Amino acid sequence: MHVLMTGAAGFLGQRLTRALIERNALDGRALSHLTLVDQMEAPIPSDAACSVDTRALDITADGAMDAVLDTRPDVIFHLAAVVSSAAEADFDLGMRVNFDATRALLEVCRSRELSTTRLIMASSVAVYGGDMPEVLDDMTALQPQSSYGTQKAMCELLINDYSRRGFVDGRVLRLPTIVIRPGRPNAAASSFASGILREPLNGEETVCPVPTDLELFVMSPDRVIEALLHGADVPGADFGASRSLMLPGLTVRVDEMLETLREVAGQEALDRVSYERDPRIESIVASWPPRFETHKAQRLGFKGDDSFRDIVDAYLEESRKA
């Protein structure tokens, strides 16, 4: 099995690469070749049993993916994206990377007749927004309130139609806010959700830019990686008429997240958090609905986290190992 991944040098890309190499199979077939694509060459794990090809490509350039898709991959993980705040700050960049490059990728799949290639795209809770019901499901109308969410929503519609037409075997996984991301903050509007925990746990000061009664729909990095792998295993027909679904996250308030921080690391850690509202960040993340019915994802075997405390404990365990 040949697997191609865009955005392979990023946070999720590197984790997914590691998981693929450790698993060494998808859909019951052994992994034979892995092609990693990003703006910079993604690192290659030294213990890879399959052949690994890493390429530095600007996927927004004309014809960038032609030669890559000439190899006719069996599975494509499409993770490349400009994150929420960056897409809001630079509309043209967001459109080129998040939408235009996805459409170009789909067109190359169509021209190469890759009808059986499984394309898994990472979408986002940001495709929802606006005047929403209290609890949403996969069929709730999309009303994104950010350019990032709009770009992802347009990609979802394209993948659904290209799959309906038999041009590719697509499936779209809407990711909750991912916490706790290790490393340094990124340009995502949701970056604070990891920062208000990660930095205090590392002995650093941090700022909470949103009201503490704000609710978020969250998922741990490990569960997200498991979901991406599982998304490649599930037959496309099992998704039904819509190839998009919301992954089973957890609804948690910011003050509940901070209380968990106090429970695991004490008042001293909580005191490292200061509060200064940022209207730009608040306007984006407050438009993301926090409550979902995820019956479809659960029926198809996707798993969520058991509790927010489990998410924090998993991060602490990973940090100890690191």
Secondary structure as UniProt FT lines:
FT   STRAND          2..6
FT   TURN            8..9
FT   HELIX           11..23
FT   STRAND          25..26
FT   TURN            27..28
FT   STRAND          29..30
FT   STRAND          33..38
FT   TURN            46..47
FT   STRAND          51..56
FT   TURN            59..60
FT   TURN            62..65
FT   HELIX           66..69
FT   TURN            70..71
FT   STRAND          75..78
FT   HELIX           84..89
FT   HELIX           91..94
FT   HELIX           95..100
FT   HELIX           101..111
FT   TURN            112..113
FT   TURN            115..116
FT   STRAND          118..124
FT   HELIX           125..127
FT   TURN            138..139
FT   HELIX           147..164
FT   TURN            165..166
FT   STRAND          169..175
FT   STRAND          177..178
FT   TURN            189..190
FT   HELIX           191..201
FT   TURN            202..203
FT   STRAND          206..208
FT   TURN            212..213
FT   STRAND          215..219
FT   HELIX           221..233
FT   HELIX           236..239
FT   TURN            240..241
FT   STRAND          244..246
FT   STRAND          250..253
FT   HELIX           254..265
FT   HELIX           267..270
FT   TURN            271..272
FT   STRAND          273..275
FT   HELIX           279..285
FT   TURN            286..287
FT   HELIX           295..299
FT   TURN            300..301
FT   HELIX           308..321
//
